[in-house]
Amino acid sequence: MVYVHWVLYDLPTGTTGLGDGIAPSQLPAGTREGMNDWNRTGYGGPCPPIGVHRYFHKLYALDRALGNLGP
């Protein structure tokens, strides 16, 4: 099963990284958060089952801001 732990979009073009344990209030100005698999915004930490598991990080670079995608 694949879980989405955190969704960020509209990060400013000059963003080069995010610090460990960053709070939503510390995200770069203009950054928006999308819904994760816990049906909320923000980071949902891992709670892996017993056994082997892997993590994949995906970055998509778009040529425009997406704006408010929420309801």
PDB file with one MODEL, atoms N, CA, C and O in Angstrom:
MODEL        1
ATOM      1  N   MET A   1       0.839  -1.172   0.000  1.00  0.00           N
ATOM      2  CA  MET A   1       0.000   0.000   0.000  1.00  0.00           C
ATOM      3  C   MET A   1       0.890   1.243   0.000  1.00  0.00           C
ATOM      4  O   MET A   1       1.953   1.252   0.621  1.00  0.00           O
ATOM      5  N   VAL A   2       0.464   2.258  -0.678  1.00  0.00           N
ATOM      6  CA  VAL A   2       1.201   3.522  -0.752  1.00  0.00           C
ATOM      7  C   VAL A   2       0.435   4.576   0.037  1.00  0.00           C
ATOM      8  O   VAL A   2      -0.775   4.722  -0.134  1.00  0.00           O
ATOM      9  N   TYR A   3       1.128   5.306   0.895  1.00  0.00           N
ATOM     10  CA  TYR A   3       0.524   6.387   1.673  1.00  0.00           C
ATOM     11  C   TYR A   3       1.166   7.711   1.298  1.00  0.00           C
ATOM     12  O   TYR A   3       2.387   7.803   1.171  1.00  0.00           O
ATOM     13  N   VAL A   4       0.351   8.725   1.123  1.00  0.00           N
ATOM     14  CA  VAL A   4       0.843  10.085   0.896  1.00  0.00           C
ATOM     15  C   VAL A   4       0.914  10.761   2.264  1.00  0.00           C
ATOM     16  O   VAL A   4      -0.111  10.980   2.911  1.00  0.00           O
ATOM     17  N   HIS A   5       2.124  11.087   2.696  1.00  0.00           N
ATOM     18  CA  HIS A   5       2.333  11.661   4.019  1.00  0.00           C
ATOM     19  C   HIS A   5       2.200  13.174   4.043  1.00  0.00           C
ATOM     20  O   HIS A   5       1.769  13.735   5.050  1.00  0.00           O
ATOM     21  N   TRP A   6       2.563  13.848   2.951  1.00  0.00           N
ATOM     22  CA  TRP A   6       2.544  15.311   2.946  1.00  0.00           C
ATOM     23  C   TRP A   6       2.492  15.800   1.511  1.00  0.00           C
ATOM     24  O   TRP A   6       3.183  15.262   0.646  1.00  0.00           O
ATOM     25  N   VAL A   7       1.679  16.815   1.251  1.00  0.00           N
ATOM     26  CA  VAL A   7       1.580  17.424  -0.076  1.00  0.00           C
ATOM     27  C   VAL A   7       1.823  18.916   0.072  1.00  0.00           C
ATOM     28  O   VAL A   7       1.106  19.599   0.803  1.00  0.00           O
ATOM     29  N   LEU A   8       2.825  19.414  -0.617  1.00  0.00           N
ATOM     30  CA  LEU A   8       3.120  20.849  -0.670  1.00  0.00           C
ATOM     31  C   LEU A   8       3.111  21.272  -2.128  1.00  0.00           C
ATOM     32  O   LEU A   8       3.569  20.536  -3.002  1.00  0.00           O
ATOM     33  N   TYR A   9       2.587  22.460  -2.381  1.00  0.00           N
ATOM     34  CA  TYR A   9       2.630  22.980  -3.749  1.00  0.00           C
ATOM     35  C   TYR A   9       2.721  24.500  -3.716  1.00  0.00           C
ATOM     36  O   TYR A   9       2.547  25.125  -2.670  1.00  0.00           O
ATOM     37  N   ASP A  10       2.992  25.071  -4.859  1.00  0.00           N
ATOM     38  CA  ASP A  10       3.218  26.511  -5.015  1.00  0.00           C
ATOM     39  C   ASP A  10       4.384  27.009  -4.158  1.00  0.00           C
ATOM     40  O   ASP A  10       4.356  28.135  -3.661  1.00  0.00           O
ATOM     41  N   LEU A  11       5.406  26.169  -3.986  1.00  0.00           N
ATOM     42  CA  LEU A  11       6.615  26.633  -3.296  1.00  0.00           C
ATOM     43  C   LEU A  11       7.282  27.696  -4.158  1.00  0.00           C
ATOM     44  O   LEU A  11       7.306  27.563  -5.381  1.00  0.00           O
ATOM     45  N   PRO A  12       7.822  28.743  -3.550  1.00  0.00           N
ATOM     46  CA  PRO A  12       8.520  29.771  -4.330  1.00  0.00           C
ATOM     47  C   PRO A  12       9.695  29.171  -5.099  1.00  0.00           C
ATOM     48  O   PRO A  12      10.323  28.214  -4.645  1.00  0.00           O
ATOM     49  N   THR A  13       9.982  29.737  -6.252  1.00  0.00           N
ATOM     50  CA  THR A  13      11.033  29.193  -7.118  1.00  0.00           C
ATOM     51  C   THR A  13      12.416  29.201  -6.475  1.00  0.00           C
ATOM     52  O   THR A  13      13.266  28.397  -6.859  1.00  0.00           O
ATOM     53  N   GLY A  14      12.661  30.063  -5.533  1.00  0.00           N
ATOM     54  CA  GLY A  14      13.971  30.124  -4.881  1.00  0.00           C
ATOM     55  C   GLY A  14      14.141  29.150  -3.732  1.00  0.00           C
ATOM     56  O   GLY A  14      15.193  29.139  -3.094  1.00  0.00           O
ATOM     57  N   THR A  15      13.149  28.340  -3.452  1.00  0.00           N
ATOM     58  CA  THR A  15      13.224  27.393  -2.334  1.00  0.00           C
ATOM     59  C   THR A  15      14.246  26.315  -2.647  1.00  0.00           C
ATOM     60  O   THR A  15      14.179  25.668  -3.693  1.00  0.00           O
ATOM     61  N   THR A  16      15.194  26.123  -1.738  1.00  0.00           N
ATOM     62  CA  THR A  16      16.242  25.124  -1.951  1.00  0.00           C
ATOM     63  C   THR A  16      16.157  23.962  -0.968  1.00  0.00           C
ATOM     64  O   THR A  16      16.901  22.990  -1.101  1.00  0.00           O
ATOM     65  N   GLY A  17      15.268  24.044   0.008  1.00  0.00           N
ATOM     66  CA  GLY A  17      15.124  22.950   0.968  1.00  0.00           C
ATOM     67  C   GLY A  17      14.186  23.343   2.086  1.00  0.00           C
ATOM     68  O   GLY A  17      13.798  24.505   2.214  1.00  0.00           O
ATOM     69  N   LEU A  18      13.828  22.368   2.890  1.00  0.00           N
ATOM     70  CA  LEU A  18      12.996  22.582   4.068  1.00  0.00           C
ATOM     71  C   LEU A  18      13.721  21.964   5.255  1.00  0.00           C
ATOM     72  O   LEU A  18      14.270  20.867   5.148  1.00  0.00           O
ATOM     73  N   GLY A  19      13.725  22.656   6.376  1.00  0.00           N
ATOM     74  CA  GLY A  19      14.427  22.162   7.554  1.00  0.00           C
ATOM     75  C   GLY A  19      13.705  20.997   8.210  1.00  0.00           C
ATOM     76  O   GLY A  19      12.498  20.825   8.038  1.00  0.00           O
ATOM     77  N   ASP A  20      14.450  20.202   8.961  1.00  0.00           N
ATOM     78  CA  ASP A  20      13.856  19.103   9.721  1.00  0.00           C
ATOM     79  C   ASP A  20      12.827  19.633  10.699  1.00  0.00           C
ATOM     80  O   ASP A  20      13.057  20.652  11.350  1.00  0.00           O
ATOM     81  N   GLY A  21      11.707  18.962  10.809  1.00  0.00           N
ATOM     82  CA  GLY A  21      10.690  19.332  11.779  1.00  0.00           C
ATOM     83  C   GLY A  21      10.021  20.664  11.509  1.00  0.00           C
ATOM     84  O   GLY A  21       9.501  21.286  12.434  1.00  0.00           O
ATOM     85  N   ILE A  22      10.020  21.116  10.267  1.00  0.00           N
ATOM     86  CA  ILE A  22       9.459  22.429   9.926  1.00  0.00           C
ATOM     87  C   ILE A  22       7.948  22.453  10.218  1.00  0.00           C
ATOM     88  O   ILE A  22       7.224  21.515   9.884  1.00  0.00           O
ATOM     89  N   ALA A  23       7.502  23.520  10.834  1.00  0.00           N
ATOM     90  CA  ALA A  23       6.076  23.711  11.130  1.00  0.00           C
ATOM     91  C   ALA A  23       5.409  24.400   9.946  1.00  0.00           C
ATOM     92  O   ALA A  23       6.072  25.117   9.198  1.00  0.00           O
ATOM     93  N   PRO A  24       4.108  24.194   9.766  1.00  0.00           N
ATOM     94  CA  PRO A  24       3.413  24.864   8.663  1.00  0.00           C
ATOM     95  C   PRO A  24       3.617  26.380   8.664  1.00  0.00           C
ATOM     96  O   PRO A  24       3.693  26.991   7.598  1.00  0.00           O
ATOM     97  N   SER A  25       3.703  26.981   9.827  1.00  0.00           N
ATOM     98  CA  SER A  25       3.914  28.434   9.911  1.00  0.00           C
ATOM     99  C   SER A  25       5.303  28.847   9.436  1.00  0.00           C
ATOM    100  O   SER A  25       5.538  30.029   9.184  1.00  0.00           O
ATOM    101  N   GLN A  26       6.222  27.901   9.308  1.00  0.00           N
ATOM    102  CA  GLN A  26       7.592  28.195   8.871  1.00  0.00           C
ATOM    103  C   GLN A  26       7.816  27.908   7.381  1.00  0.00           C
ATOM    104  O   GLN A  26       8.915  28.128   6.872  1.00  0.00           O
ATOM    105  N   LEU A  27       6.796  27.425   6.685  1.00  0.00           N
ATOM    106  CA  LEU A  27       6.953  27.156   5.259  1.00  0.00           C
ATOM    107  C   LEU A  27       7.193  28.468   4.518  1.00  0.00           C
ATOM    108  O   LEU A  27       6.718  29.514   4.961  1.00  0.00           O
ATOM    109  N   PRO A  28       7.920  28.437   3.401  1.00  0.00           N
ATOM    110  CA  PRO A  28       8.156  29.656   2.638  1.00  0.00           C
ATOM    111  C   PRO A  28       6.834  30.332   2.254  1.00  0.00           C
ATOM    112  O   PRO A  28       5.846  29.659   1.961  1.00  0.00           O
ATOM    113  N   ALA A  29       6.830  31.651   2.259  1.00  0.00           N
ATOM    114  CA  ALA A  29       5.626  32.422   1.924  1.00  0.00           C
ATOM    115  C   ALA A  29       5.063  31.975   0.584  1.00  0.00           C
ATOM    116  O   ALA A  29       5.809  31.818  -0.383  1.00  0.00           O
ATOM    117  N   GLY A  30       3.764  31.770   0.521  1.00  0.00           N
ATOM    118  CA  GLY A  30       3.102  31.356  -0.705  1.00  0.00           C
ATOM    119  C   GLY A  30       2.933  29.856  -0.851  1.00  0.00           C
ATOM    120  O   GLY A  30       2.178  29.404  -1.712  1.00  0.00           O
ATOM    121  N   THR A  31       3.621  29.071  -0.025  1.00  0.00           N
ATOM    122  CA  THR A  31       3.511  27.620  -0.093  1.00  0.00           C
ATOM    123  C   THR A  31       2.132  27.186   0.384  1.00  0.00           C
ATOM    124  O   THR A  31       1.615  27.704   1.374  1.00  0.00           O
ATOM    125  N   ARG A  32       1.547  26.236  -0.325  1.00  0.00           N
ATOM    126  CA  ARG A  32       0.226  25.710   0.053  1.00  0.00           C
ATOM    127  C   ARG A  32       0.354  24.224   0.392  1.00  0.00           C
ATOM    128  O   ARG A  32       1.243  23.532  -0.105  1.00  0.00           O
ATOM    129  N   GLU A  33      -0.549  23.751   1.245  1.00  0.00           N
ATOM    130  CA  GLU A  33      -0.567  22.343   1.617  1.00  0.00           C
ATOM    131  C   GLU A  33      -1.814  21.674   1.053  1.00  0.00           C
ATOM    132  O   GLU A  33      -2.909  22.234   1.100  1.00  0.00           O
ATOM    133  N   GLY A  34      -1.634  20.471   0.522  1.00  0.00           N
ATOM    134  CA  GLY A  34      -2.750  19.685   0.026  1.00  0.00           C
ATOM    135  C   GLY A  34      -3.116  18.601   1.015  1.00  0.00           C
ATOM    136  O   GLY A  34      -2.480  18.462   2.060  1.00  0.00           O
ATOM    137  N   MET A  35      -4.130  17.843   0.690  1.00  0.00           N
ATOM    138  CA  MET A  35      -4.616  16.779   1.564  1.00  0.00           C
ATOM    139  C   MET A  35      -3.716  15.549   1.470  1.00  0.00           C
ATOM    140  O   MET A  35      -3.277  15.162   0.388  1.00  0.00           O
ATOM    141  N   ASN A  36      -3.452  14.944   2.633  1.00  0.00           N
ATOM    142  CA  ASN A  36      -2.682  13.705   2.674  1.00  0.00           C
ATOM    143  C   ASN A  36      -3.650  12.521   2.808  1.00  0.00           C
ATOM    144  O   ASN A  36      -4.865  12.711   2.744  1.00  0.00           O
ATOM    145  N   ASP A  37      -3.136  11.328   2.991  1.00  0.00           N
ATOM    146  CA  ASP A  37      -3.996  10.154   3.083  1.00  0.00           C
ATOM    147  C   ASP A  37      -4.717  10.014   4.423  1.00  0.00           C
ATOM    148  O   ASP A  37      -5.468   9.058   4.615  1.00  0.00           O
ATOM    149  N   TRP A  38      -4.507  10.932   5.336  1.00  0.00           N
ATOM    150  CA  TRP A  38      -5.272  10.987   6.582  1.00  0.00           C
ATOM    151  C   TRP A  38      -6.415  11.992   6.435  1.00  0.00           C
ATOM    152  O   TRP A  38      -7.083  12.343   7.408  1.00  0.00           O
ATOM    153  N   ASN A  39      -6.623  12.445   5.201  1.00  0.00           N
ATOM    154  CA  ASN A  39      -7.686  13.401   4.860  1.00  0.00           C
ATOM    155  C   ASN A  39      -7.551  14.719   5.627  1.00  0.00           C
ATOM    156  O   ASN A  39      -8.535  15.290   6.098  1.00  0.00           O
ATOM    157  N   ARG A  40      -6.307  15.182   5.738  1.00  0.00           N
ATOM    158  CA  ARG A  40      -6.027  16.471   6.378  1.00  0.00           C
ATOM    159  C   ARG A  40      -4.779  17.059   5.759  1.00  0.00           C
ATOM    160  O   ARG A  40      -4.047  16.368   5.050  1.00  0.00           O
ATOM    161  N   THR A  41      -4.534  18.327   6.021  1.00  0.00           N
ATOM    162  CA  THR A  41      -3.289  18.939   5.566  1.00  0.00           C
ATOM    163  C   THR A  41      -2.225  18.694   6.625  1.00  0.00           C
ATOM    164  O   THR A  41      -2.525  18.266   7.739  1.00  0.00           O
ATOM    165  N   GLY A  42      -0.991  18.968   6.265  1.00  0.00           N
ATOM    166  CA  GLY A  42       0.121  18.781   7.195  1.00  0.00           C
ATOM    167  C   GLY A  42       0.798  17.444   6.977  1.00  0.00           C
ATOM    168  O   GLY A  42       0.407  16.651   6.121  1.00  0.00           O
ATOM    169  N   TYR A  43       1.813  17.221   7.768  1.00  0.00           N
ATOM    170  CA  TYR A  43       2.594  15.990   7.667  1.00  0.00           C
ATOM    171  C   TYR A  43       1.985  14.913   8.549  1.00  0.00           C
ATOM    172  O   TYR A  43       1.697  15.155   9.722  1.00  0.00           O
ATOM    173  N   GLY A  44       1.790  13.743   7.997  1.00  0.00           N
ATOM    174  CA  GLY A  44       1.350  12.574   8.757  1.00  0.00           C
ATOM    175  C   GLY A  44       2.503  11.607   8.837  1.00  0.00           C
ATOM    176  O   GLY A  44       2.853  10.969   7.844  1.00  0.00           O
ATOM    177  N   GLY A  45       3.095  11.491   9.999  1.00  0.00           N
ATOM    178  CA  GLY A  45       4.300  10.692  10.173  1.00  0.00           C
ATOM    179  C   GLY A  45       4.109   9.214   9.857  1.00  0.00           C
ATOM    180  O   GLY A  45       2.989   8.705   9.901  1.00  0.00           O
ATOM    181  N   PRO A  46       5.188   8.536   9.542  1.00  0.00           N
ATOM    182  CA  PRO A  46       5.101   7.128   9.191  1.00  0.00           C
ATOM    183  C   PRO A  46       4.803   6.264  10.417  1.00  0.00           C
ATOM    184  O   PRO A  46       5.219   6.567  11.535  1.00  0.00           O
ATOM    185  N   CYS A  47       4.089   5.213  10.174  1.00  0.00           N
ATOM    186  CA  CYS A  47       3.808   4.192  11.181  1.00  0.00           C
ATOM    187  C   CYS A  47       3.812   2.864  10.423  1.00  0.00           C
ATOM    188  O   CYS A  47       2.773   2.233  10.233  1.00  0.00           O
ATOM    189  N   PRO A  48       5.006   2.461   9.997  1.00  0.00           N
ATOM    190  CA  PRO A  48       5.082   1.305   9.110  1.00  0.00           C
ATOM    191  C   PRO A  48       4.690   0.001   9.803  1.00  0.00           C
ATOM    192  O   PRO A  48       4.884  -0.161  11.008  1.00  0.00           O
ATOM    193  N   PRO A  49       4.142  -0.914   9.026  1.00  0.00           N
ATOM    194  CA  PRO A  49       3.851  -2.233   9.575  1.00  0.00           C
ATOM    195  C   PRO A  49       5.155  -2.980   9.820  1.00  0.00           C
ATOM    196  O   PRO A  49       6.220  -2.566   9.361  1.00  0.00           O
ATOM    197  N   ILE A  50       5.059  -4.050  10.525  1.00  0.00           N
ATOM    198  CA  ILE A  50       6.243  -4.892  10.754  1.00  0.00           C
ATOM    199  C   ILE A  50       6.684  -5.472   9.414  1.00  0.00           C
ATOM    200  O   ILE A  50       5.855  -5.864   8.592  1.00  0.00           O
ATOM    201  N   GLY A  51       7.974  -5.522   9.209  1.00  0.00           N
ATOM    202  CA  GLY A  51       8.498  -6.087   7.972  1.00  0.00           C
ATOM    203  C   GLY A  51       9.207  -5.045   7.143  1.00  0.00           C
ATOM    204  O   GLY A  51       9.499  -3.949   7.621  1.00  0.00           O
ATOM    205  N   VAL A  52       9.479  -5.381   5.921  1.00  0.00           N
ATOM    206  CA  VAL A  52      10.220  -4.520   5.005  1.00  0.00           C
ATOM    207  C   VAL A  52       9.292  -3.447   4.451  1.00  0.00           C
ATOM    208  O   VAL A  52       8.156  -3.733   4.073  1.00  0.00           O
ATOM    209  N   HIS A  53       9.776  -2.221   4.406  1.00  0.00           N
ATOM    210  CA  HIS A  53       9.024  -1.124   3.800  1.00  0.00           C
ATOM    211  C   HIS A  53      10.001  -0.139   3.184  1.00  0.00           C
ATOM    212  O   HIS A  53      11.171  -0.089   3.564  1.00  0.00           O
ATOM    213  N   ARG A  54       9.509   0.652   2.222  1.00  0.00           N
ATOM    214  CA  ARG A  54      10.352   1.627   1.525  1.00  0.00           C
ATOM    215  C   ARG A  54       9.622   2.952   1.464  1.00  0.00           C
ATOM    216  O   ARG A  54       8.396   3.010   1.560  1.00  0.00           O
ATOM    217  N   TYR A  55      10.396   4.018   1.301  1.00  0.00           N
ATOM    218  CA  TYR A  55       9.831   5.358   1.145  1.00  0.00           C
ATOM    219  C   TYR A  55      10.292   5.923  -0.186  1.00  0.00           C
ATOM    220  O   TYR A  55      11.450   5.771  -0.574  1.00  0.00           O
ATOM    221  N   PHE A  56       9.369   6.577  -0.880  1.00  0.00           N
ATOM    222  CA  PHE A  56       9.663   7.230  -2.143  1.00  0.00           C
ATOM    223  C   PHE A  56       9.304   8.698  -1.999  1.00  0.00           C
ATOM    224  O   PHE A  56       8.242   9.033  -1.474  1.00  0.00           O
ATOM    225  N   HIS A  57      10.173   9.562  -2.458  1.00  0.00           N
ATOM    226  CA  HIS A  57       9.932  11.006  -2.445  1.00  0.00           C
ATOM    227  C   HIS A  57       9.782  11.449  -3.893  1.00  0.00           C
ATOM    228  O   HIS A  57      10.627  11.151  -4.737  1.00  0.00           O
ATOM    229  N   LYS A  58       8.694  12.165  -4.170  1.00  0.00           N
ATOM    230  CA  LYS A  58       8.443  12.614  -5.539  1.00  0.00           C
ATOM    231  C   LYS A  58       8.379  14.134  -5.568  1.00  0.00           C
ATOM    232  O   LYS A  58       7.755  14.758  -4.709  1.00  0.00           O
ATOM    233  N   LEU A  59       9.021  14.713  -6.549  1.00  0.00           N
ATOM    234  CA  LEU A  59       9.008  16.154  -6.762  1.00  0.00           C
ATOM    235  C   LEU A  59       8.566  16.404  -8.199  1.00  0.00           C
ATOM    236  O   LEU A  59       9.146  15.862  -9.141  1.00  0.00           O
ATOM    237  N   TYR A  60       7.542  17.223  -8.357  1.00  0.00           N
ATOM    238  CA  TYR A  60       7.067  17.610  -9.678  1.00  0.00           C
ATOM    239  C   TYR A  60       7.296  19.106  -9.819  1.00  0.00           C
ATOM    240  O   TYR A  60       6.849  19.882  -8.974  1.00  0.00           O
ATOM    241  N   ALA A  61       7.973  19.511 -10.853  1.00  0.00           N
ATOM    242  CA  ALA A  61       8.229  20.924 -11.111  1.00  0.00           C
ATOM    243  C   ALA A  61       7.307  21.395 -12.236  1.00  0.00           C
ATOM    244  O   ALA A  61       7.353  20.881 -13.354  1.00  0.00           O
ATOM    245  N   LEU A  62       6.480  22.371 -11.919  1.00  0.00           N
ATOM    246  CA  LEU A  62       5.533  22.901 -12.907  1.00  0.00           C
ATOM    247  C   LEU A  62       5.944  24.299 -13.323  1.00  0.00           C
ATOM    248  O   LEU A  62       6.713  24.961 -12.625  1.00  0.00           O
ATOM    249  N   ASP A  63       5.438  24.747 -14.451  1.00  0.00           N
ATOM    250  CA  ASP A  63       5.802  26.068 -14.955  1.00  0.00           C
ATOM    251  C   ASP A  63       4.811  27.163 -14.536  1.00  0.00           C
ATOM    252  O   ASP A  63       4.857  28.270 -15.074  1.00  0.00           O
ATOM    253  N   ARG A  64       3.929  26.872 -13.596  1.00  0.00           N
ATOM    254  CA  ARG A  64       2.976  27.862 -13.102  1.00  0.00           C
ATOM    255  C   ARG A  64       2.473  27.465 -11.720  1.00  0.00           C
ATOM    256  O   ARG A  64       2.524  26.296 -11.338  1.00  0.00           O
ATOM    257  N   ALA A  65       1.992  28.446 -10.985  1.00  0.00           N
ATOM    258  CA  ALA A  65       1.402  28.191  -9.677  1.00  0.00           C
ATOM    259  C   ALA A  65       0.023  27.567  -9.864  1.00  0.00           C
ATOM    260  O   ALA A  65      -0.665  27.868 -10.839  1.00  0.00           O
ATOM    261  N   LEU A  66      -0.379  26.712  -8.951  1.00  0.00           N
ATOM    262  CA  LEU A  66      -1.672  26.047  -9.045  1.00  0.00           C
ATOM    263  C   LEU A  66      -2.786  26.835  -8.342  1.00  0.00           C
ATOM    264  O   LEU A  66      -3.957  26.690  -8.691  1.00  0.00           O
ATOM    265  N   GLY A  67      -2.435  27.647  -7.378  1.00  0.00           N
ATOM    266  CA  GLY A  67      -3.462  28.415  -6.656  1.00  0.00           C
ATOM    267  C   GLY A  67      -4.206  27.539  -5.659  1.00  0.00           C
ATOM    268  O   GLY A  67      -3.784  26.419  -5.369  1.00  0.00           O
ATOM    269  N   ASN A  68      -5.303  28.049  -5.142  1.00  0.00           N
ATOM    270  CA  ASN A  68      -6.069  27.338  -4.130  1.00  0.00           C
ATOM    271  C   ASN A  68      -6.827  26.168  -4.759  1.00  0.00           C
ATOM    272  O   ASN A  68      -7.733  26.377  -5.566  1.00  0.00           O
ATOM    273  N   LEU A  69      -6.459  24.944  -4.394  1.00  0.00           N
ATOM    274  CA  LEU A  69      -7.105  23.753  -4.937  1.00  0.00           C
ATOM    275  C   LEU A  69      -8.153  23.188  -3.991  1.00  0.00           C
ATOM    276  O   LEU A  69      -8.838  22.222  -4.328  1.00  0.00           O
ATOM    277  N   GLY A  70      -8.285  23.783  -2.807  1.00  0.00           N
ATOM    278  CA  GLY A  70      -9.214  23.269  -1.798  1.00  0.00           C
ATOM    279  C   GLY A  70     -10.640  23.711  -2.058  1.00  0.00           C
ATOM    280  O   GLY A  70     -10.921  24.509  -2.952  1.00  0.00           O
ATOM    281  N   PRO A  71     -11.543  23.155  -1.231  1.00  0.00           N
ATOM    282  CA  PRO A  71     -12.971  23.499  -1.377  1.00  0.00           C
ATOM    283  C   PRO A  71     -13.276  24.940  -1.032  1.00  0.00           C
ATOM    284  O   PRO A  71     -14.430  25.363  -1.110  1.00  0.00           O
TER     285      PRO A  71
ENDMDL
END
